[in-house]
Amino acid sequence: NHVNNICSTWGTQHFKTFDGDVFQFPGLCEYNLVKDCRESEKKFSVHIRREENDGNITIRYVVVTISENTFNLTKTEVTENGNPVTLPHYSGGVKVEESTFYIRLRATKVGIIVMWNREDAVMVEVSNGYKNQTCGLCGDFNGVPVYDEFMDNGFKVTPIELGIKHRVHLPNDECKDPPVKDESKTNVSHSCKQTICEKIFNGDSWSSCTSLISAEAFIKACVVDMCACNNGTSDFCVCSTMSEFSRQCSHAGEQPPDWRRPDFCGKQCPYNMQYEESAFPCMDTCTHQDTRLVCEDHKTDGCFCPPGTVFDDISERGCIPLSECQCKHDDIYDSGEVYHHEKKNCTCSEGKWECETFETPATCAVEEGLHFTTFDGTTYTFHGNCLYTLAKVESKDGVSPNFTIRAQLGQCGGTKFDICLKALKIHLGVDNVSKIQMLVFTFSQQYLQITHNWLCLSTGINVYI
């Protein structure tokens, strides 16, 4: 249950403070939703601004400042310090990402999460370290309702006055705050609306939620919505507050009911995904198949893959069985296809590479007594007249033999530049007591003489003469 760490706003004018107060403020200017108000350091602030289009009121933008960086979230783009960014975006300990319905900004070290549904609802979650340290429309997070948001030196503060107090004054902004009204004249009972809203929130399907969260404030918000609604269908008017109540239920640790219908506050999901009212947002994909096992995020509403499937984040085919997951290495490989790379053959299996390593022999060569090729393929010419070490290998596993190959080079023609391979000596260490076996090849113009002190064993060394 982390509901007391949550502040939110939804609909046309509803707000819920960290301390649980629900109030209405219909301002359309930019307002401070919440900020760190400590004198020593101010780590964050969150501003919002609503707008009206054709009678519909939604949130125009959200501005989040983390230390020195400012993130501006709009319905069409996200910018950091004025520069557009592509999501997901990571910068200075801040992660900004999007899902089907939400843009989410998370600053783990600062201790704040901001979520916006790109329409009417913004949620801010802060860590317990900010208790009694915040200010704005979200309140002071002191755990006490009303105090001190709606009290000032013993006098009651109205929601309109609270909202105006936290307006952000921008240069050349001609926006006007809503007029201050006498609350006693605005709290008019709308009996028919009240009855409809009570019937909705006090129904049996919401009983698990109302056992933890008082529905009274949300019933009042529902009445305000219905009385101000311009839509002809009353069902549509309650969607926003019911959605918020469902989110609050998830924050409180309960599972809200599946209350939506296609003709009542329905949600459409892309691909073959399914809408869930409350589920862990970490979704397994073809490239990240264990995301849910390490998920630390709270449950939320959204679109998710059906059980037994993962999201195809390689070819964007929606939700598929794990067995159909592809692999990517420059190109895309279907399950069962093989990628050949140097000393490995890798087979794509359920989105993961299964690789087999095979050895290719390394070759060193001496030709005509003076032309050398190293194991790495480097070639050079050397006129020698002595005994030289061609290769020396010491076993690293205690099983493979130690060996040394030496070549006797010397003059064999009329000039000093006529060099021949006179002899080849192979020294083989058989065991840990360094018992040495040696095979000597001696060359002359007429014959090859082999002198050996040799046991029959497999060495993994091939000599071609």
Secondary structure, 3 states (H helix, E strand, C coil): CCHHHEEEEECCCEEECCCCCEEECCCCCEEEEEEECCCCCCCEEEEEEEEEECCEEEEEEEEEEECCEEEEEECCCEEECCEEECCCEEECCEEEEECCCCEEEEECCCCEEEEECCCCCEEEEECHHHCCCEECCCCCCCCCCCCCCCEECCEECCHHHHHHHCECCCCCCCCCCCCCCCHHHHCCCCHHHHHHHHHHHCCHHHHHHHCCCCCHHHHHHHHHHHHHCCCCCHHHHCHHHHHHHHHHHHHCCCCCCCCCECCECCCCCCCCCEEEEEECCCCCECCCCCCHHHCCCCCEEEEECCCCCEEECCCCCEEECHHHCCEECCCEECCCCEEEECCEEEEEECCEEEEEECCCCCCCEEECCCEEECCCCCEEECCCCCEEEEEEECCCCCCCCEEEEEEEEEECCCCCCCEEEEEEEEEEECCCCCCEEEEEEEECCCCEEEEEECCCCCCCCCCCC
